[in-house]
Amino acid sequence: MALIRVALRGDGNLLALLPAAAYRMEIGPLGWSRRQTLIVNRPDLVKHVLLDPQEIFPKSDLMVNALEPLIGDSIFVSSGETWRRQRAMIDPSLTLMRVNRAFPDMEAGCAAAEATLAERADRGERFSLDLTMSHLTADIICRTVFSNGLEHKAAHDVFDAFTVFERSVAQVEIRRLIMDRAWTRIPQKADVLEACRLIRGHLGDLLDGHLAAGARFDDIASKVIEARDGEGRAFTREELIDQLGVLFLAGHETSASALTWVFYILATQPALVARLRAEVAEVTGGGPVEFEHTKRLTFIRNIFRETLRLYPPITFLPRIANEATELGGTKVRRGALIMVAPWVLHRHRGYWKDPDVFDPDRFLPEREKDQTPGAYIPFGIGPRICAGAAFATIEAVLLVARLFREFDFHVEAPGRVQPAARLTTRPVEQVTCRVARAAR
């Protein structure tokens, strides 16, 4: 009945789909629905579904239909030969996301954030932590992909539009999950389409600066524009928006989700902040946080890893069974929805000690033996593993090191902050903060 309760409540929070038993089972049904719906937790079965050597489990029709108005048939949702063509075209551009090359863009975005936070500290201003992290990561990824930061109003528009998109699409998904057969298509709501139009419009504006006659850039966007497939075909303008939209949203929305939780957790745990400040002082000697320092800030890195365990940005990785098959002795019908849920896997009672406790030290080398191989997949696995994993990690380490060295963050009503899973893992309501300059 969990699916029906979520649909009746109407808030689109997919975490409410999960019964307590989900955190103990290896594979099993996820409530009643018209189509068979299974959650898969056993690491070897998760690996089989996500690697999909026989191409039986493409991305689910729910995800594809939800994201199509925003990113079309792009690399994030495509399958088979279409995906292989796109990946071959895009791969060369991803070398520009190497962290040593992108680090100056991260530094520039961080410096802009420091200036904004200093003004807020002086004014005693209340602000949305969610929006701040969204603006910051949008600025950094735009500098990396397009060589230009995203101006403030555009960043605000994108944040609001994606919030509308995410909430409305999630509710459509739940109704479909309960009542519809597999591969049923329904039209998207007007507010969803308008949100997609606004986001794609801003991306199109950034793209057009690269397509203009005489424009010369050495960045990811220019490399994707130059890309050709085996027959010499380039991406059309709409396809470019699709593909660059994936890179933008993957480098912006998922990072903003993770960093919102990192900053919320640290704001409520001063002992962790004291430890990370001591680490930053020891590693940097009180000077600037350089690229080579980020690799030695192991405590901050483990804070980020533990945050991704408890609050993975992509809560669910849904797949659909293109044919009848079997998983771990369970018969799978054609059209069944196969739910791989990092949120569940990372909190599974059989794979983690004290799974609900925030403990960055669980990632210390001497405690690696306590971890179950394959039970930690914040960036996915296999050929579709997130190409920006190293980028996101260095970005987070830099931002946490610099911003918490300079500022104390204070969350208003921290006990009210609750997670919701729609397309990404976000707080149910935006987290309101104040910031003060840290004592020296």
C-alpha positions as CSV (number, residue, x, y, z in Angstrom):
1,M,0.0,0.0,0.0
2,A,3.1,2.3,0.2
3,L,2.7,3.4,-3.5
4,I,-1.0,4.3,-2.9
5,R,-0.2,6.3,0.2
6,V,2.5,8.3,-1.6
7,A,0.1,9.1,-4.5
8,L,-2.7,10.2,-2.1
9,R,-0.3,12.4,-0.1
10,G,0.7,14.1,-3.4
11,D,4.1,15.5,-2.4
12,G,6.0,13.3,-4.8
13,N,8.5,12.1,-2.2
14,L,9.6,8.7,-3.4
15,L,11.3,7.8,-0.1
16,A,7.8,7.1,1.2
17,L,7.7,4.1,-1.2
18,L,10.2,2.3,0.9
19,P,9.0,-0.2,3.6
20,A,11.2,-0.9,6.5
21,A,11.8,-4.4,5.1
22,A,13.5,-2.8,2.0
23,Y,16.6,-2.1,4.2
24,R,17.1,-5.8,5.0
25,M,16.1,-7.7,1.8
26,E,18.3,-8.7,-1.0
27,I,15.6,-8.6,-3.7
28,G,11.9,-8.3,-3.3
29,P,8.6,-6.6,-4.3
30,L,8.1,-2.9,-3.7
31,G,4.4,-2.7,-2.8
32,W,1.4,-3.3,-5.1
33,S,1.3,-1.8,-8.6
34,R,-0.1,-2.9,-11.9
35,R,3.3,-3.7,-13.2
36,Q,5.8,-5.9,-11.3
37,T,8.1,-3.6,-9.2
38,L,11.2,-5.1,-7.6
39,I,13.9,-3.5,-5.4
40,V,17.4,-5.0,-5.9
41,N,19.9,-4.7,-3.1
42,R,22.3,-7.6,-3.4
43,P,25.6,-6.1,-4.7
44,D,26.2,-8.8,-7.3
45,L,22.6,-8.4,-8.6
46,V,23.0,-4.6,-8.6
47,K,26.2,-5.0,-10.6
48,H,24.4,-7.3,-13.1
49,V,21.5,-4.9,-13.6
50,L,23.7,-1.8,-14.0
51,L,26.4,-3.4,-16.2
52,D,23.6,-5.1,-18.2
53,P,25.9,-7.2,-20.5
54,Q,22.9,-8.6,-22.5
55,E,21.2,-5.1,-22.7
56,I,18.0,-6.4,-21.0
57,F,17.8,-3.6,-18.4
58,P,17.8,-0.1,-20.1
59,K,16.9,3.0,-18.2
60,S,13.2,2.8,-17.3
61,D,10.5,4.3,-19.3
62,L,9.5,6.4,-16.3
63,M,12.9,8.1,-16.2
64,V,13.2,8.5,-19.9
65,N,9.7,10.0,-20.2
66,A,10.2,12.3,-17.2
67,L,13.5,13.7,-18.5
68,E,12.8,13.8,-22.3
69,P,11.3,17.3,-22.3
70,L,14.4,18.6,-20.5
71,I,17.3,16.6,-22.1
72,G,15.8,14.8,-25.0
73,D,17.2,11.4,-26.0
74,S,20.6,12.4,-24.7
75,I,23.4,10.3,-23.2
76,F,21.9,10.2,-19.8
77,V,18.8,8.3,-20.9
78,S,19.6,6.7,-24.3
79,S,20.4,3.1,-24.8
80,G,22.1,0.7,-27.2
81,E,23.7,2.0,-30.4
82,T,22.3,5.6,-29.8
83,W,24.1,5.7,-26.5
84,R,27.3,4.3,-27.9
85,R,27.3,6.9,-30.7
86,Q,26.8,9.7,-28.3
87,R,29.4,8.5,-25.8
88,A,32.0,8.2,-28.5
89,M,31.3,11.7,-29.7
90,I,31.3,13.2,-26.2
91,D,34.2,11.3,-24.6
92,P,37.0,13.6,-26.0
93,S,35.4,16.7,-24.5
94,L,35.3,15.1,-21.1
95,T,39.0,15.3,-20.8
96,L,38.5,19.0,-20.2
97,M,36.7,18.1,-16.9
98,R,40.1,16.8,-15.6
99,V,40.3,18.3,-12.2
100,N,43.7,19.9,-12.6
101,R,42.4,21.8,-15.6
102,A,39.0,22.7,-14.1
103,F,40.5,23.8,-10.7
104,P,40.9,27.5,-11.6
105,D,37.1,27.6,-12.5
106,M,36.4,26.0,-9.1
107,E,38.6,28.7,-7.4
108,A,36.8,31.5,-9.3
109,G,33.4,30.2,-8.3
110,C,34.5,29.8,-4.7
111,A,35.9,33.3,-4.5
112,A,32.6,34.7,-5.8
113,A,30.8,32.7,-3.1
114,E,33.1,34.0,-0.4
115,A,32.4,37.6,-1.4
116,T,28.6,36.9,-1.3
117,L,28.8,35.2,2.1
118,A,30.9,38.0,3.5
119,E,28.2,40.5,2.6
120,R,25.5,38.3,4.1
121,A,27.6,37.9,7.3
122,D,27.9,41.7,7.6
123,R,24.2,42.2,7.1
124,G,23.1,39.3,9.3
125,E,21.0,38.1,6.3
126,R,19.0,34.9,6.2
127,F,19.3,32.9,3.0
128,S,18.5,29.6,1.4
129,L,21.3,27.1,1.6
130,D,19.8,25.1,-1.2
131,L,19.7,28.1,-3.6
132,T,23.2,29.2,-2.5
133,M,24.7,25.8,-3.4
134,S,22.7,25.7,-6.6
135,H,24.0,29.1,-7.7
136,L,27.6,28.2,-6.7
137,T,27.7,24.9,-8.6
138,A,25.9,26.4,-11.6
139,D,28.5,29.1,-11.7
140,I,31.4,26.6,-11.6
141,I,30.0,24.1,-14.2
142,C,29.1,27.0,-16.5
143,R,32.7,28.3,-16.3
144,T,33.9,24.8,-17.0
145,V,31.5,23.9,-19.9
146,F,30.9,27.4,-21.4
147,S,33.9,29.5,-20.2
148,N,31.3,31.9,-18.7
149,G,29.7,32.0,-15.3
150,L,25.9,31.9,-15.0
151,E,24.6,35.4,-14.1
152,H,22.6,35.6,-10.9
153,K,19.1,35.9,-12.3
154,A,19.6,33.0,-14.7
155,A,20.9,30.8,-11.9
156,H,17.9,31.7,-9.8
157,D,15.5,31.0,-12.7
158,V,17.2,27.6,-13.3
159,F,16.9,26.7,-9.6
160,D,13.2,27.6,-9.4
161,A,12.4,25.9,-12.7
162,F,14.1,22.7,-11.8
163,T,12.3,22.7,-8.5
164,V,8.9,22.9,-10.3
165,F,10.1,20.3,-12.9
166,E,11.2,17.8,-10.2
167,R,8.1,18.1,-8.0
168,S,5.6,17.8,-10.9
169,V,7.4,15.0,-12.7
170,A,7.7,12.9,-9.6
171,Q,4.0,12.9,-9.0
172,V,3.4,11.8,-12.6
173,E,5.8,9.0,-12.1
174,I,4.0,7.7,-9.0
175,R,0.6,7.6,-10.7
176,R,2.1,5.8,-13.6
177,L,4.0,3.4,-11.3
178,I,0.7,2.3,-9.7
179,M,-1.8,2.4,-12.4
180,D,-0.2,2.2,-15.9
181,R,1.3,-0.6,-17.8
182,A,4.9,-0.5,-18.8
183,W,5.8,1.9,-21.7
184,T,2.6,3.9,-21.3
185,R,3.1,7.5,-22.4
186,I,1.1,10.4,-21.0
187,P,1.5,14.1,-21.7
188,Q,3.5,16.3,-19.3
189,K,1.9,19.1,-17.4
190,A,2.1,22.6,-18.7
191,D,4.2,23.8,-15.7
192,V,6.7,21.0,-16.4
193,L,7.0,21.9,-20.1
194,E,7.4,25.6,-19.2
195,A,10.2,24.8,-16.7
196,C,12.0,22.8,-19.3
197,R,11.6,25.6,-21.8
198,L,13.1,28.1,-19.4
199,I,16.1,25.9,-18.5
200,R,16.8,25.0,-22.2
201,G,16.5,28.6,-23.1
202,H,19.3,29.6,-20.7
203,L,21.4,26.8,-22.0
204,G,20.7,27.8,-25.6
205,D,21.8,31.4,-24.8
206,L,25.1,30.1,-23.5
207,L,25.5,27.8,-26.5
208,D,24.7,30.5,-29.1
209,G,27.7,32.5,-28.0
210,H,29.8,29.5,-29.1
211,L,28.0,29.0,-32.4
212,A,28.3,32.7,-33.4
213,A,30.6,33.4,-36.4
214,G,34.2,33.8,-35.4
215,A,33.7,32.5,-31.9
216,R,36.7,30.7,-30.5
217,F,36.7,28.8,-27.2
218,D,38.8,26.0,-25.7
219,D,36.2,24.4,-23.5
220,I,33.8,21.5,-23.2
221,A,31.0,23.1,-25.2
222,S,33.3,23.9,-28.2
223,K,34.6,20.3,-28.2
224,V,31.0,18.9,-28.2
225,I,30.2,21.3,-31.1
226,E,33.2,20.0,-33.0
227,A,32.3,16.3,-32.4
228,R,31.5,14.1,-35.3
229,D,30.3,10.5,-35.4
230,G,31.6,7.7,-37.7
231,E,29.7,9.1,-40.6
232,G,30.9,12.6,-40.1
233,R,27.6,13.9,-38.6
234,A,27.6,16.6,-36.0
235,F,25.0,17.2,-33.3
236,T,22.2,19.6,-34.3
237,R,21.5,22.7,-32.1
238,E,18.8,20.9,-30.2
239,E,21.0,17.8,-29.7
240,L,23.7,20.1,-28.4
241,I,21.3,21.5,-25.8
242,D,20.4,17.9,-24.9
243,Q,23.9,16.8,-24.4
244,L,25.3,20.0,-22.8
245,G,22.1,20.0,-20.6
246,V,23.1,16.6,-19.2
247,L,26.6,17.9,-18.4
248,F,25.2,21.0,-16.9
249,L,22.6,19.3,-14.8
250,A,25.0,16.4,-13.8
251,G,27.6,19.0,-12.7
252,H,25.2,21.4,-11.2
253,E,22.0,19.8,-9.7
254,T,23.6,16.7,-8.3
255,S,26.5,18.6,-6.8
256,A,24.2,21.2,-5.3
257,S,22.1,18.4,-3.7
258,A,25.2,16.8,-2.2
259,L,26.7,20.1,-1.0
260,T,23.4,21.2,0.6
261,W,23.6,18.1,2.8
262,V,27.3,18.5,3.5
263,F,26.8,22.1,4.7
264,Y,23.7,21.3,6.6
265,I,25.4,18.4,8.5
266,L,28.5,20.4,9.2
267,A,26.5,23.4,10.4
268,T,24.9,21.1,13.0
269,Q,28.1,19.3,14.1
270,P,30.7,21.8,15.4
271,A,33.1,19.1,16.4
272,L,33.4,18.0,12.8
273,V,34.0,21.6,11.8
274,A,36.8,22.0,14.3
275,R,38.5,18.8,13.0
276,L,38.3,19.9,9.4
277,R,39.6,23.4,10.2
278,A,42.6,21.8,12.0
279,E,43.2,19.6,8.9
280,V,43.1,22.6,6.6
281,A,45.5,24.6,8.8
282,E,47.9,21.7,8.9
283,V,47.8,20.8,5.2
284,T,47.9,24.4,3.9
285,G,50.0,26.0,6.6
286,G,47.4,28.8,6.7
287,G,47.9,29.7,3.0
288,P,45.7,29.3,0.0
289,V,44.0,25.9,-0.6
290,E,45.9,24.7,-3.7
291,F,45.1,21.8,-6.0
292,E,47.7,19.6,-4.5
293,H,46.3,20.2,-1.0
294,T,42.9,18.8,-2.0
295,K,44.3,15.3,-2.3
296,R,45.7,15.5,1.3
297,L,42.5,16.8,2.9
298,T,41.4,13.3,3.7
299,F,39.0,14.1,6.5
300,I,37.1,16.5,4.3
301,R,37.1,14.0,1.5
302,N,35.7,11.4,3.9
303,I,33.0,13.9,5.1
304,F,31.9,14.2,1.4
305,R,32.0,10.4,0.9
306,E,29.9,9.8,4.0
307,T,27.4,12.5,3.0
308,L,27.1,10.7,-0.4
309,R,26.4,7.5,1.5
310,L,23.6,8.9,3.5
311,Y,22.2,11.4,1.0
312,P,23.2,10.1,-2.5
313,P,22.1,12.8,-5.0
314,I,20.5,10.2,-7.3
315,T,18.3,8.3,-4.9
316,F,17.0,5.7,-7.4
317,L,18.4,4.2,-10.6
318,P,15.3,2.6,-12.2
319,R,15.6,0.1,-15.0
320,I,13.0,-1.8,-17.0
321,A,13.1,-5.4,-18.1
322,N,12.9,-5.6,-21.9
323,E,12.2,-9.3,-21.6
324,A,11.3,-11.9,-19.1
325,T,14.3,-13.0,-17.1
326,E,15.4,-14.0,-13.6
327,L,17.4,-12.2,-10.9
328,G,18.7,-14.1,-7.9
329,G,16.1,-16.8,-8.3
330,T,13.3,-14.3,-8.6
331,K,11.3,-14.4,-11.8
332,V,11.1,-11.0,-13.6
333,R,8.3,-10.3,-16.0
334,R,8.7,-8.3,-19.2
335,G,8.1,-4.7,-18.4
336,A,8.9,-5.1,-14.7
337,L,10.4,-2.0,-13.0
338,I,13.7,-2.8,-11.4
339,M,14.7,-0.3,-8.7
340,V,18.3,0.0,-7.7
341,A,18.3,2.5,-4.9
342,P,21.6,3.9,-3.7
343,W,19.6,5.4,-0.8
344,V,18.7,1.9,0.4
345,L,21.9,0.1,-0.5
346,H,23.9,2.7,1.4
347,R,21.7,2.2,4.5
348,H,21.2,-1.5,4.3
349,R,21.3,-3.3,7.7
350,G,23.2,-6.2,6.2
351,Y,26.0,-4.2,4.6
352,W,26.8,-1.4,7.0
353,K,27.6,-1.1,10.7
354,D,25.4,1.6,12.3
355,P,24.1,2.5,8.9
356,D,22.1,5.6,10.0
357,V,25.0,7.2,11.9
358,F,27.1,9.9,10.1
359,D,30.6,8.6,10.6
360,P,33.3,9.9,8.1
361,D,35.9,7.8,9.7
362,R,34.3,4.6,8.3
363,F,36.2,5.5,5.1
364,L,39.6,5.4,6.8
365,P,41.9,2.7,5.2
366,E,42.0,0.7,8.4
367,R,38.2,0.3,8.4
368,E,37.8,-0.6,4.7
369,K,37.5,-4.3,5.7
370,D,34.2,-3.4,7.4
371,Q,32.6,-2.4,4.1
372,T,30.7,-4.8,1.8
373,P,32.2,-4.6,-1.7
374,G,29.6,-3.1,-4.1
375,A,27.4,-1.6,-1.4
376,Y,28.6,2.0,-2.1
377,I,27.6,3.4,-5.5
378,P,27.0,7.1,-5.3
379,F,28.3,7.6,-8.8
380,G,26.9,4.4,-10.3
381,I,29.0,1.6,-11.8
382,G,30.0,0.2,-15.1
383,P,30.1,2.0,-18.5
384,R,27.5,4.6,-17.3
385,I,29.5,5.6,-14.2
386,C,29.5,9.3,-13.6
387,A,32.4,10.8,-15.6
388,G,32.4,13.8,-13.2
389,A,33.1,11.8,-10.0
390,A,36.6,13.2,-9.5
391,F,35.4,16.7,-10.5
392,A,32.6,16.6,-7.9
393,T,34.9,15.3,-5.2
394,I,37.6,17.9,-5.7
395,E,35.0,20.7,-6.0
396,A,33.4,19.6,-2.7
397,V,36.8,19.4,-0.9
398,L,37.8,22.9,-2.1
399,L,34.5,24.5,-1.2
400,V,34.2,22.9,2.2
401,A,37.9,23.7,3.1
402,R,37.7,27.4,2.0
403,L,34.1,28.3,3.1
404,F,34.3,26.7,6.5
405,R,37.7,28.2,7.2
406,E,36.2,31.6,6.7
407,F,32.6,31.2,8.0
408,D,30.4,29.7,10.6
409,F,27.1,28.4,9.2
410,H,24.0,28.4,11.4
411,V,20.9,26.5,10.2
412,E,17.5,27.7,11.5
413,A,15.3,25.0,12.9
414,P,17.7,22.1,12.0
415,G,15.3,19.5,13.4
416,R,12.7,20.3,10.8
417,V,15.0,19.5,7.9
418,Q,13.8,16.2,6.2
419,P,14.9,14.6,3.0
420,A,12.7,14.0,-0.1
421,A,13.6,11.9,-3.1
422,R,12.2,13.1,-6.4
423,L,14.8,13.1,-9.2
424,T,17.5,14.1,-6.7
425,T,17.7,13.9,-2.9
426,R,16.7,17.3,-1.6
427,P,15.3,18.7,1.7
428,V,11.5,18.8,1.7
429,E,11.7,22.5,2.4
430,Q,14.6,24.8,1.6
431,V,17.2,25.1,4.5
432,T,17.4,28.6,5.9
433,C,20.8,29.7,7.1
434,R,22.7,32.6,8.6
435,V,26.5,32.9,8.3
436,A,29.1,34.7,10.4
437,R,32.8,35.3,9.9
438,A,34.8,32.6,11.7
439,A,36.9,33.7,14.7
440,R,40.6,33.7,13.9
